[in-house]
């Protein structure tokens, strides 16, 4: 379960960031400034996801290390 969350953390944060302002608007009767809090929370989620993506090493570089084999031997 933890690996699933780690793998999809950026997508989850973006989804929360997109939904937070709308949830804040629905909660306006409960708390007067909930819309502003929703927008701030959404912005923070997008910023955190951007930081994660920019700091995360590329998975392609780690898995596809260059080899000295010719292409036709690597395919076989």
Helices and strands as residue ranges (DSSP letters): H 2-7, H 9-26, H 34-55, H 59-63, H 71-75
